[in-house]
Amino acid sequence: MALLLLPRANPKLFAEVTVSIPLLLQRALAVLSILCMAALLTQISLDTIELLLFWTAIGTLLYFWSRRVANRRTAGGVEHAEETELT
């Protein structure tokens, strides 16, 4: 999807690409990749989908929990706190 959307979504970033793959080939490979992934998804069982959704939810919860912890630390100014010397 990124190969298809990047030229319009962020032209400045797309202009910084240093690999010289023709745009037509990039788009063709992006479409082929999407089709292959869709074909693979049709081959998995319901149990696999349930496990995928379960672990996706666990990963999402862990991500937001870690962001919350990180925001608490920065809200208190911990990253800029000076160390005090013990005498």
N, C-alpha and C positions, 0 to 999 in steps of 0.2 A: 504494500500500500504506500509506503514511504516513497518508493521510486516513482509511483504514479502521481502522488500529491505534492511532493517537495517543490517541483519547479513553480507551481502556482502558490503554494502556501508560504514558502520562504525563498524567494528568488535570490536574495543576497547569499544565503547559505548554499544554494544550488550552484551559484557562480563560483564558489570557493572549492568545488570538487576538483581534485587533481587527476583522477583516473579518466582516461579518454576513451570511454565506451560510448559508442553512438547512441543517441537518445532513443532511436527506434528499437535498437537491441535491448536497451534497459527496460523499455515499456513492455516489449514482448516477453522478456524473462520475468518481469513482475507479474504479468497476467498468467504465465505458465506456472509460476510459483503458487499463486492464489488457487488455480485450478487443481494443482497437485495436493495442496493442503486440504481443500474441500473434499477431494476424493479420499484422502486418508481419513478424514473425519467421518465419512460414511461407513468406514470399515470397523469402527470401534464399538464395543458393546455398551449397553446401558450401565453396567457396573463400572466400567472405566470412566464413563462420563460423570457418574456420581462421585467417584474418587477424585477426579479432576476438579469438580466443583468444590468438594470438601477441602482439598488442599489449597485451592485458590482462595477460599474464604479464610483459612488459617493464615496463609501468607499475607493477605490483605489486613487482617487484624494485627499481625505482628508488625507490619509496615506502619500502620497508623499509631500503634502503641509506641513504637520507637520514635516516631515523629513527635508524639506528645511528650515523651521523656526528654527529647532533645530541646523542644521548645521551652520546657520548664527550666532546663539548665541555662538557656540563653536569656530567659526572662529575668532570672536572678542575677545576671551579669557574671556568672561563674567563669566564663571563658576569658574575661578581662580582669579577673581578680588578681591582686598582687599577692605573692607569697610572703608570709610574715616570717621573720627569722626568730628561731627559738633561742633565748639567752639563758 
